[in-house]
Amino acid sequence: METEYIKIYTGDFLTSQRIQQRLEDIGINAVVKNEDESARLAGFANPVPSLQDIYVHETELEKAKTVVDAIKNEI
């Protein structure tokens, strides 16, 4: 299955939220994949928090990478 969305980050919830907010601030709507939330909604519990994946449309990849790199440098 081909997609036009590319994963730009995998990491903890707090950093993912910072990246997502910063992307929204510059007009990029990211897609966040959270396995914990999906499992919870399906009635399963995951005792160990998993990582979140952030995806952006391929046309916004370069701008999004700049945001991710800036946040990684802040940490």
C-alpha positions in Angstrom: 0.0 0.0 0.0 1.5 3.3 -1.0 0.9 6.4 1.0 1.7 10.1 0.6 2.5 10.4 4.2 6.0 9.9 5.6 7.1 9.2 9.2 9.2 12.0 10.5 9.5 11.2 14.2 9.0 8.3 16.7 9.3 9.2 20.4 7.7 9.8 23.7 4.3 11.6 24.2 5.6 14.9 25.5 8.1 15.4 22.7 5.6 14.3 20.1 3.1 16.9 21.4 5.7 19.6 21.1 6.5 18.7 17.6 2.8 18.4 16.6 2.1 21.8 18.1 5.1 23.5 16.4 4.0 21.9 13.1 0.5 23.2 13.5 1.9 26.7 14.3 3.4 26.7 10.8 0.4 25.3 9.0 1.3 21.6 8.8 -1.3 19.1 9.9 0.5 16.1 11.2 -0.9 12.6 11.7 0.0 11.1 15.0 -0.2 7.3 15.5 -0.6 6.3 19.1 -0.8 2.5 19.7 -1.6 3.0 23.3 -4.7 5.0 22.6 -5.9 2.5 19.9 -5.4 -0.4 22.3 -7.3 1.4 25.1 -10.2 2.2 22.9 -10.4 -1.4 21.8 -10.5 -2.5 25.5 -6.9 -3.6 25.9 -4.4 -2.2 28.4 -0.8 -1.7 27.7 1.2 -1.5 31.0 4.3 -0.1 29.2 3.7 3.2 27.3 4.6 2.9 23.7 6.1 5.5 21.4 4.1 7.8 19.1 4.8 8.1 15.4 4.3 11.5 13.6 3.6 11.5 9.9 3.4 14.5 7.4 2.4 14.8 3.8 5.4 14.3 1.5 5.0 17.9 0.2 5.6 19.3 3.7 8.5 17.0 4.5 11.4 19.4 4.4 9.6 22.1 6.5 8.6 19.4 9.0 12.1 18.0 9.3 13.4 21.4 10.2 10.9 21.6 13.1 11.9 18.1 14.3 15.6 18.9 14.2 15.1 22.2 16.0 13.2 20.4 18.8 15.7 17.7 19.1 18.4 20.3 19.5 16.5 21.9 22.3 16.3 18.7 24.3 
